[in-house]
Amino acid sequence: MFRCLLATLALWLTAGRMLHASPAAGWDIAKIEGRDYVSLDSIKRFYNFSNLTRSGNSLLLENPKVEMKLKIGGCECLMNGVKFVFTHKVTTIGDKAYLSRMDLSKLIDPVLRPNFIKAAGDFRTVILDAGHGGKDPGAVNSIGTEAFYNLKVAGRTKSLLEAKGFKVVMTRNSDRYLTLQERVNLANAVRENAIFISIHFNAGGRDARGIETFTLSPPGVSHYGRGLIAADAQARTGNHHDSANIALATSVHGSLLRRLQKHTFDRGIKRARFSVLSGVRHPAILMEGGFMTHQNEARLIDNDAYQNALANGIVDAVIKYRYAVAPKNTSSAPR
């Protein structure tokens, strides 16, 4: 249902216009294991979902524009077919289902109401970071290197964005090595408003496949795949744009899924503490366009049509994101 709309983020713009809070809407907030949780009943009311249904452990929130599927005890949410990975599990108190306040405010709300993110749409500059390079080839297989493919996709994306009137800054234009801090410094040297997209390909087990998109973990949220440590409580420069980060990730990830269709697998939108995201002062994401270590995806990554699909998907996303986050109204979910 409406999956192609999510893929371009036009859906979220439409949803954001209609999902205004009722003045009478109250928030049912409970403390569970020391964390604040918000009931799905109050989420339904605030965002004007018409239905909240439960079948066993499966939960469905829906209205004519948005469909959210969750599972009690699960950490994943499918919004119009696109996967988001929560920090905390969906849980229950009695017969009521609850979602962590962190996941609501830092993930769900920016996606459903991107036009409420302050000053996010005022940019015409895109910083493209082709990961690795020089003495650091990144992931390697028998066909090529990640660093080479990162640069090819970044170059194609640059040409397409410039044709649309955007200014594009590349952290590297050739096969040269840059430290992570040098990439951050180059991005932060851009004084005008901009967005930052780091382009990568993945490596893993033989069966690992698909695309995934990362934003910086908000304070109090760990790096994906590991437990919480003390340093995770500290806010980083990139956390200033937590809401814009997740809205940009949604646009890029959804657009790539639409462009790639049957040629990929959705691994989800996730939060991590990559250095290149932590220090950038602009809204920033890191995308992984497929697995160099997967037999079929390795061949796809080497294919011009696949590279063009990635580049066009990024361009689609930048345009839709810029339009979606243009301010329309004000109201607030619980923070």
C-alpha positions as a Markdown table, in Angstrom:
| # | Residue | x | y | z |
|---|---|---|---|---|
| 1 | Met | 0.0 | 0.0 | 0.0 |
| 2 | Phe | 1.4 | 3.4 | -1.1 |
| 3 | Arg | 5.0 | 1.9 | -1.0 |
| 4 | Cys | 6.2 | 4.0 | -3.9 |
| 5 | Leu | 5.1 | 7.2 | -2.1 |
| 6 | Leu | 7.2 | 6.3 | 0.9 |
| 7 | Ala | 10.2 | 5.6 | -1.4 |
| 8 | Thr | 10.2 | 9.2 | -2.6 |
| 9 | Leu | 9.2 | 10.8 | 0.7 |
| 10 | Ala | 6.3 | 12.6 | -0.9 |
| 11 | Leu | 4.1 | 10.5 | 1.3 |
| 12 | Trp | 5.7 | 12.0 | 4.4 |
| 13 | Leu | 5.1 | 15.5 | 3.2 |
| 14 | Thr | 1.4 | 14.7 | 2.6 |
| 15 | Ala | 1.2 | 12.9 | 5.9 |
| 16 | Gly | 2.9 | 15.8 | 7.7 |
| 17 | Arg | 0.3 | 18.2 | 6.4 |
| 18 | Met | -2.6 | 16.2 | 7.7 |
| 19 | Leu | -1.2 | 14.9 | 10.9 |
| 20 | His | -1.7 | 17.9 | 13.2 |
| 21 | Ala | -2.1 | 17.3 | 16.9 |
| 22 | Ser | -5.5 | 17.9 | 18.4 |
| 23 | Pro | -5.3 | 20.4 | 21.3 |
| 24 | Ala | -7.1 | 17.8 | 23.4 |
| 25 | Ala | -4.7 | 15.0 | 22.6 |
| 26 | Gly | -3.0 | 13.7 | 25.8 |
| 27 | Trp | 0.1 | 11.6 | 26.1 |
| 28 | Asp | -0.2 | 8.3 | 27.9 |
| 29 | Ile | 3.4 | 8.0 | 29.2 |
| 30 | Ala | 4.7 | 5.1 | 31.4 |
| 31 | Lys | 8.0 | 4.3 | 33.0 |
| 32 | Ile | 9.3 | 0.9 | 32.0 |
| 33 | Glu | 12.8 | -0.3 | 33.1 |
| 34 | Gly | 13.7 | 3.3 | 33.9 |
| 35 | Arg | 12.8 | 4.6 | 30.4 |
| 36 | Asp | 9.8 | 6.6 | 29.2 |
| 37 | Tyr | 7.4 | 4.8 | 26.9 |
| 38 | Val | 4.4 | 6.2 | 25.1 |
| 39 | Ser | 1.2 | 4.1 | 24.4 |
| 40 | Leu | 0.3 | 3.4 | 20.8 |
| 41 | Asp | -3.2 | 4.6 | 21.7 |
| 42 | Ser | -1.9 | 8.1 | 22.3 |
| 43 | Ile | 0.3 | 7.9 | 19.1 |
| 44 | Lys | -2.8 | 6.9 | 17.2 |
| 45 | Arg | -4.6 | 10.0 | 18.5 |
| 46 | Phe | -1.8 | 12.5 | 18.0 |
| 47 | Tyr | -1.0 | 11.5 | 14.5 |
| 48 | Asn | -4.6 | 10.9 | 13.5 |
| 49 | Phe | -4.3 | 7.3 | 12.6 |
| 50 | Ser | -7.7 | 5.9 | 11.9 |
| 51 | Asn | -7.1 | 2.4 | 13.2 |
| 52 | Leu | -4.9 | 0.5 | 15.7 |
| 53 | Thr | -5.4 | -3.2 | 15.5 |
| 54 | Arg | -3.6 | -6.1 | 17.1 |
| 55 | Ser | -3.4 | -9.7 | 16.0 |
| 56 | Gly | -1.3 | -11.8 | 18.4 |
| 57 | Asn | 1.9 | -9.9 | 18.8 |
| 58 | Ser | 1.4 | -8.0 | 15.5 |
| 59 | Leu | 0.3 | -4.4 | 15.7 |
| 60 | Leu | -1.0 | -2.2 | 12.8 |
| 61 | Leu | -1.4 | 1.6 | 12.8 |
| 62 | Glu | -3.0 | 2.9 | 9.6 |
| 63 | Asn | -4.7 | 5.8 | 7.9 |
| 64 | Pro | -5.2 | 6.5 | 4.2 |
| 65 | Lys | -1.6 | 7.6 | 3.8 |
| 66 | Val | 0.5 | 5.7 | 6.3 |
| 67 | Glu | 0.7 | 2.1 | 7.4 |
| 68 | Met | 2.9 | 1.2 | 10.4 |
| 69 | Lys | 3.5 | -2.4 | 11.3 |
| 70 | Leu | 5.2 | -3.4 | 14.6 |
| 71 | Lys | 5.6 | -6.5 | 16.8 |
| 72 | Ile | 5.4 | -6.7 | 20.5 |
| 73 | Gly | 8.9 | -7.7 | 21.7 |
| 74 | Gly | 10.4 | -6.6 | 18.4 |
| 75 | Cys | 12.8 | -3.7 | 17.5 |
| 76 | Glu | 11.6 | -3.2 | 13.9 |
| 77 | Cys | 9.0 | -1.1 | 12.3 |
| 78 | Leu | 7.7 | -1.3 | 8.7 |
| 79 | Met | 6.4 | 2.1 | 7.6 |
| 80 | Asn | 4.8 | 1.6 | 4.2 |
| 81 | Gly | 7.1 | -1.3 | 3.6 |
| 82 | Val | 10.4 | 0.4 | 4.6 |
| 83 | Lys | 12.2 | -1.0 | 7.6 |
| 84 | Phe | 13.3 | 1.2 | 10.6 |
| 85 | Val | 15.3 | -0.3 | 13.5 |
| 86 | Phe | 14.3 | 0.9 | 16.9 |
| 87 | Thr | 16.6 | 1.3 | 19.9 |
| 88 | His | 14.2 | -0.4 | 22.3 |
| 89 | Lys | 11.6 | -3.2 | 22.0 |
| 90 | Val | 7.9 | -2.5 | 21.7 |
| 91 | Thr | 6.4 | -3.7 | 24.9 |
| 92 | Thr | 3.1 | -3.9 | 26.8 |
| 93 | Ile | 1.5 | -3.0 | 30.1 |
| 94 | Gly | -1.6 | -5.0 | 30.5 |
| 95 | Asp | -3.4 | -4.9 | 27.2 |
| 96 | Lys | -1.8 | -1.7 | 26.0 |
| 97 | Ala | 1.2 | -1.6 | 23.7 |
| 98 | Tyr | 4.0 | 1.0 | 24.3 |
| 99 | Leu | 6.8 | 2.4 | 22.2 |
| 100 | Ser | 9.9 | 4.0 | 23.8 |
| 101 | Arg | 9.7 | 7.8 | 23.9 |
| 102 | Met | 13.2 | 7.9 | 22.4 |
| 103 | Asp | 12.1 | 6.0 | 19.3 |
| 104 | Leu | 9.0 | 8.1 | 19.0 |
| 105 | Ser | 10.7 | 11.5 | 19.2 |
| 106 | Lys | 14.0 | 10.7 | 17.4 |
| 107 | Leu | 12.6 | 8.4 | 14.7 |
| 108 | Ile | 8.9 | 8.3 | 14.2 |
| 109 | Asp | 8.0 | 12.0 | 14.6 |
| 110 | Pro | 10.7 | 13.3 | 12.1 |
| 111 | Val | 9.5 | 10.8 | 9.5 |
| 112 | Leu | 5.8 | 11.5 | 9.9 |
| 113 | Arg | 6.3 | 15.3 | 10.1 |
| 114 | Pro | 9.4 | 16.3 | 8.3 |
| 115 | Asn | 8.1 | 19.8 | 7.6 |
| 116 | Phe | 8.2 | 20.4 | 11.4 |
| 117 | Ile | 12.0 | 20.2 | 11.4 |
| 118 | Lys | 13.4 | 23.7 | 11.8 |
| 119 | Ala | 15.4 | 25.2 | 9.0 |
| 120 | Ala | 16.2 | 21.8 | 7.3 |
| 121 | Gly | 15.0 | 22.7 | 3.8 |
| 122 | Asp | 17.1 | 25.8 | 3.3 |
| 123 | Phe | 20.0 | 24.3 | 1.3 |
| 124 | Arg | 21.3 | 24.1 | -2.2 |
| 125 | Thr | 24.6 | 22.4 | -1.5 |
| 126 | Val | 25.2 | 18.6 | -1.2 |
| 127 | Ile | 28.5 | 17.2 | 0.1 |
| 128 | Leu | 29.3 | 13.8 | -1.3 |
| 129 | Asp | 31.8 | 11.6 | 0.6 |
| 130 | Ala | 33.1 | 8.7 | -1.5 |
| 131 | Gly | 34.3 | 6.4 | 1.3 |
| 132 | His | 37.8 | 4.9 | 1.5 |
| 133 | Gly | 40.4 | 5.6 | -1.2 |
| 134 | Gly | 44.2 | 5.5 | -1.7 |
| 135 | Lys | 45.9 | 3.1 | 0.7 |
| 136 | Asp | 42.4 | 2.2 | 2.1 |
| 137 | Pro | 40.5 | 0.2 | -0.6 |
| 138 | Gly | 37.6 | -0.6 | 1.7 |
| 139 | Ala | 35.9 | -3.9 | 1.0 |
| 140 | Val | 37.6 | -5.9 | -1.8 |
| 141 | Asn | 36.4 | -8.8 | -4.0 |
| 142 | Ser | 37.7 | -10.5 | -7.2 |
| 143 | Ile | 36.1 | -7.8 | -9.4 |
| 144 | Gly | 37.1 | -4.5 | -7.8 |
| 145 | Thr | 37.4 | -2.4 | -4.7 |
| 146 | Glu | 34.8 | -0.5 | -2.7 |
| 147 | Ala | 36.8 | 2.7 | -2.9 |
| 148 | Phe | 36.6 | 2.6 | -6.7 |
| 149 | Tyr | 32.8 | 2.0 | -6.7 |
| 150 | Asn | 32.2 | 4.6 | -4.1 |
| 151 | Leu | 33.9 | 7.2 | -6.3 |
| 152 | Lys | 32.1 | 6.1 | -9.4 |
| 153 | Val | 28.7 | 6.4 | -7.8 |
| 154 | Ala | 29.6 | 9.8 | -6.2 |
| 155 | Gly | 30.8 | 11.1 | -9.5 |
| 156 | Arg | 27.6 | 10.0 | -11.3 |
| 157 | Thr | 25.5 | 11.6 | -8.5 |
| 158 | Lys | 27.5 | 14.8 | -8.7 |
| 159 | Ser | 26.7 | 15.2 | -12.4 |
| 160 | Leu | 23.0 | 14.5 | -11.9 |
| 161 | Leu | 22.7 | 16.9 | -8.9 |
| 162 | Glu | 24.5 | 19.7 | -10.8 |
| 163 | Ala | 22.1 | 19.3 | -13.7 |
| 164 | Lys | 19.3 | 19.9 | -11.2 |
| 165 | Gly | 20.9 | 23.2 | -10.0 |
| 166 | Phe | 22.6 | 22.0 | -6.8 |
| 167 | Lys | 26.1 | 22.9 | -5.8 |
| 168 | Val | 28.1 | 19.7 | -5.1 |
| 169 | Val | 31.2 | 19.4 | -2.9 |
| 170 | Met | 33.2 | 16.1 | -3.1 |
| 171 | Thr | 35.5 | 15.1 | -0.2 |
| 172 | Arg | 37.6 | 13.4 | -2.9 |
| 173 | Asn | 37.6 | 13.4 | -6.7 |
| 174 | Ser | 40.3 | 10.8 | -7.2 |
| 175 | Asp | 41.8 | 7.6 | -5.6 |
| 176 | Arg | 43.4 | 9.3 | -2.7 |
| 177 | Tyr | 43.4 | 8.6 | 1.0 |
| 178 | Leu | 41.6 | 10.8 | 3.5 |
| 179 | Thr | 41.4 | 10.2 | 7.3 |
| 180 | Leu | 37.9 | 10.4 | 8.8 |
| 181 | Gln | 38.8 | 13.7 | 10.4 |
| 182 | Glu | 39.9 | 15.1 | 7.1 |
| 183 | Arg | 36.5 | 14.2 | 5.6 |
| 184 | Val | 34.8 | 15.9 | 8.6 |
| 185 | Asn | 37.0 | 19.0 | 8.2 |
| 186 | Leu | 36.2 | 19.3 | 4.5 |
| 187 | Ala | 32.5 | 19.0 | 5.2 |
| 188 | Asn | 32.6 | 21.6 | 7.9 |
| 189 | Ala | 34.6 | 24.0 | 5.7 |
| 190 | Val | 31.3 | 24.4 | 3.8 |
| 191 | Arg | 29.9 | 27.4 | 5.5 |
| 192 | Glu | 26.5 | 27.5 | 3.8 |
| 193 | Asn | 23.7 | 25.2 | 4.7 |
| 194 | Ala | 24.3 | 21.8 | 3.1 |
| 195 | Ile | 23.6 | 18.1 | 3.5 |
| 196 | Phe | 26.2 | 15.3 | 3.7 |
| 197 | Ile | 25.9 | 11.9 | 2.2 |
| 198 | Ser | 28.7 | 9.3 | 2.7 |
| 199 | Ile | 28.6 | 6.6 | 0.0 |
| 200 | His | 29.8 | 3.1 | 0.8 |
| 201 | Phe | 29.4 | -0.6 | -0.1 |
| 202 | Asn | 29.3 | -3.3 | 2.5 |
| 203 | Ala | 31.1 | -6.6 | 3.5 |
| 204 | Gly | 29.9 | -9.5 | 5.6 |
| 205 | Gly | 29.2 | -13.2 | 5.5 |
| 206 | Arg | 28.5 | -14.9 | 2.2 |
| 207 | Asp | 24.8 | -14.7 | 2.6 |
| 208 | Ala | 24.7 | -11.0 | 3.8 |
| 209 | Arg | 23.0 | -8.8 | 1.2 |
| 210 | Gly | 20.9 | -5.7 | 0.7 |
| 211 | Ile | 21.1 | -1.9 | 1.4 |
| 212 | Glu | 21.1 | -0.1 | 4.7 |
| 213 | Thr | 21.3 | 3.5 | 5.7 |
| 214 | Phe | 22.8 | 4.9 | 8.9 |
| 215 | Thr | 22.3 | 8.1 | 10.9 |
| 216 | Leu | 24.2 | 9.2 | 14.0 |
| 217 | Ser | 22.9 | 7.7 | 17.2 |
| 218 | Pro | 21.2 | 10.3 | 19.4 |
| 219 | Pro | 22.5 | 10.7 | 22.9 |
| 220 | Gly | 21.6 | 7.7 | 25.0 |
| 221 | Val | 21.5 | 5.4 | 22.0 |
| 222 | Ser | 24.3 | 3.0 | 21.3 |
| 223 | His | 26.1 | 2.1 | 18.1 |
| 224 | Tyr | 24.1 | -0.4 | 16.1 |
| 225 | Gly | 24.9 | -4.0 | 17.2 |
| 226 | Arg | 26.6 | -3.3 | 20.5 |
| 227 | Gly | 25.5 | -2.4 | 24.0 |
| 228 | Leu | 25.3 | 1.0 | 25.6 |
| 229 | Ile | 28.6 | 2.5 | 26.9 |
| 230 | Ala | 29.2 | 5.7 | 29.0 |
| 231 | Ala | 30.4 | 7.7 | 26.0 |
| 232 | Asp | 27.0 | 7.2 | 24.3 |
| 233 | Ala | 25.4 | 9.6 | 26.7 |
| 234 | Gln | 27.5 | 12.5 | 25.2 |
| 235 | Ala | 26.0 | 14.7 | 22.5 |
| 236 | Arg | 28.1 | 15.0 | 19.3 |
| 237 | Thr | 28.2 | 17.8 | 16.8 |
| 238 | Gly | 26.0 | 15.8 | 14.4 |
| 239 | Asn | 23.3 | 15.3 | 17.0 |
| 240 | His | 22.2 | 18.9 | 16.5 |
| 241 | His | 20.5 | 17.5 | 13.4 |
| 242 | Asp | 19.0 | 14.3 | 14.8 |
| 243 | Ser | 15.6 | 14.9 | 13.2 |
| 244 | Ala | 16.9 | 16.1 | 9.9 |
| 245 | Asn | 19.3 | 13.1 | 9.8 |
| 246 | Ile | 16.5 | 10.6 | 10.1 |
| 247 | Ala | 14.3 | 12.4 | 7.6 |
| 248 | Leu | 17.2 | 12.5 | 5.1 |
| 249 | Ala | 17.9 | 8.8 | 5.7 |
| 250 | Thr | 14.2 | 8.0 | 5.1 |
| 251 | Ser | 14.2 | 9.8 | 1.8 |
| 252 | Val | 17.5 | 8.3 | 0.6 |
| 253 | His | 16.7 | 4.7 | 1.7 |
| 254 | Gly | 13.2 | 4.7 | 0.4 |
| 255 | Ser | 14.3 | 6.2 | -3.0 |
| 256 | Leu | 17.0 | 3.6 | -3.3 |
| 257 | Leu | 14.5 | 0.8 | -2.6 |
| 258 | Arg | 12.2 | 2.1 | -5.3 |
| 259 | Arg | 15.0 | 2.5 | -7.9 |
| 260 | Leu | 16.6 | -1.0 | -7.2 |
| 261 | Gln | 13.3 | -2.8 | -6.6 |
| 262 | Lys | 13.8 | -6.6 | -6.9 |
| 263 | His | 17.6 | -6.2 | -7.1 |
| 264 | Thr | 18.1 | -5.5 | -3.4 |
| 265 | Phe | 17.0 | -6.4 | 0.1 |
| 266 | Asp | 15.9 | -3.9 | 2.8 |
| 267 | Arg | 18.2 | -4.1 | 5.8 |
| 268 | Gly | 16.7 | -1.0 | 7.3 |
| 269 | Ile | 17.5 | 2.5 | 8.6 |
| 270 | Lys | 19.7 | 2.2 | 11.6 |
| 271 | Arg | 21.6 | 4.4 | 14.1 |
| 272 | Ala | 25.4 | 4.2 | 14.6 |
| 273 | Arg | 28.3 | 6.2 | 15.9 |
| 274 | Phe | 30.5 | 6.4 | 12.8 |
| 275 | Ser | 33.2 | 9.1 | 13.2 |
| 276 | Val | 32.3 | 10.6 | 9.9 |
| 277 | Leu | 28.7 | 11.3 | 11.1 |
| 278 | Ser | 29.6 | 12.4 | 14.6 |
| 279 | Gly | 31.6 | 15.5 | 13.7 |
| 280 | Val | 29.8 | 16.8 | 10.6 |
| 281 | Arg | 27.8 | 20.0 | 11.4 |
| 282 | His | 25.3 | 19.4 | 8.5 |
| 283 | Pro | 22.5 | 16.9 | 8.3 |
| 284 | Ala | 24.4 | 13.7 | 7.5 |
| 285 | Ile | 23.8 | 10.0 | 6.6 |
| 286 | Leu | 25.9 | 7.0 | 5.5 |
| 287 | Met | 24.5 | 4.7 | 2.9 |
| 288 | Glu | 25.6 | 1.1 | 2.2 |
| 289 | Gly | 24.7 | 0.3 | -1.4 |
| 290 | Gly | 25.1 | -3.5 | -1.3 |
| 291 | Phe | 27.5 | -6.2 | -0.3 |
| 292 | Met | 30.8 | -6.7 | -2.0 |
| 293 | Thr | 31.0 | -10.1 | -0.4 |
| 294 | His | 27.7 | -11.4 | -1.9 |
| 295 | Gln | 28.2 | -13.3 | -5.1 |
| 296 | Asn | 25.2 | -11.8 | -6.9 |
| 297 | Glu | 25.5 | -8.3 | -5.4 |
| 298 | Ala | 29.2 | -8.1 | -6.3 |
| 299 | Arg | 28.3 | -8.4 | -10.0 |
| 300 | Leu | 25.5 | -5.9 | -9.6 |
| 301 | Ile | 27.8 | -3.3 | -7.9 |
| 302 | Asp | 30.1 | -3.6 | -10.9 |
| 303 | Asn | 27.2 | -3.0 | -13.3 |
| 304 | Asp | 26.7 | 0.5 | -14.8 |
| 305 | Ala | 22.9 | 0.2 | -14.6 |
| 306 | Tyr | 23.0 | -0.6 | -10.9 |
| 307 | Gln | 25.4 | 2.3 | -10.2 |
| 308 | Asn | 23.1 | 4.6 | -12.2 |
| 309 | Ala | 20.1 | 3.4 | -10.1 |
| 310 | Leu | 22.0 | 4.3 | -6.9 |
| 311 | Ala | 23.0 | 7.8 | -8.2 |
| 312 | Asn | 19.5 | 8.5 | -9.5 |
| 313 | Gly | 18.0 | 7.3 | -6.2 |
| 314 | Ile | 20.2 | 9.7 | -4.3 |
| 315 | Val | 19.2 | 12.6 | -6.5 |
| 316 | Asp | 15.5 | 11.7 | -6.2 |
| 317 | Ala | 15.9 | 11.7 | -2.5 |
| 318 | Val | 17.7 | 15.0 | -2.2 |
| 319 | Ile | 14.9 | 16.7 | -4.2 |
| 320 | Lys | 12.1 | 15.1 | -2.2 |
| 321 | Tyr | 13.8 | 15.7 | 1.1 |
| 322 | Arg | 14.3 | 19.4 | 0.4 |
| 323 | Tyr | 10.7 | 19.8 | -0.5 |
| 324 | Ala | 9.4 | 17.6 | 2.4 |
| 325 | Val | 11.2 | 19.5 | 5.2 |
| 326 | Ala | 10.1 | 22.9 | 4.0 |
| 327 | Pro | 8.2 | 24.4 | 7.0 |
| 328 | Lys | 4.4 | 24.3 | 6.9 |
| 329 | Asn | 3.2 | 24.4 | 10.5 |
| 330 | Thr | 4.2 | 24.0 | 14.1 |
| 331 | Ser | 3.3 | 21.5 | 16.9 |
| 332 | Ser | 5.2 | 19.1 | 19.0 |
| 333 | Ala | 5.3 | 15.5 | 20.0 |
| 334 | Pro | 6.7 | 14.6 | 23.5 |
| 335 | Arg | 10.5 | 15.1 | 23.7 |
